[in-house]
């Protein structure tokens, strides 16, 4: 679990605790409930957005020792397209 997910989970918990406080009244109406659901949607999208640096780390770790590491997928696709054309 990454740091981004932990921070967003903590923000969500703080938001739920603040919204459940009776003196604030954040969930008293339909607009408050819709705003809370919208905020939850935003937090979920941010938490689940793919991390582009993860793919780069995997590519850097590939050392070519396995036969699967040495397959050039793009070249295979080009040859297959040329053969089918």
Secondary structure, DSSP 8 states (H G I E B T S, - for coil): --HHHHHHHHHHHHHHHHHH-TTT-TTSSHHHHHHHHHHHHHHHHHHHS--HHHHHHHHHH--S-STTTT--HHHHHHHHHHHH-
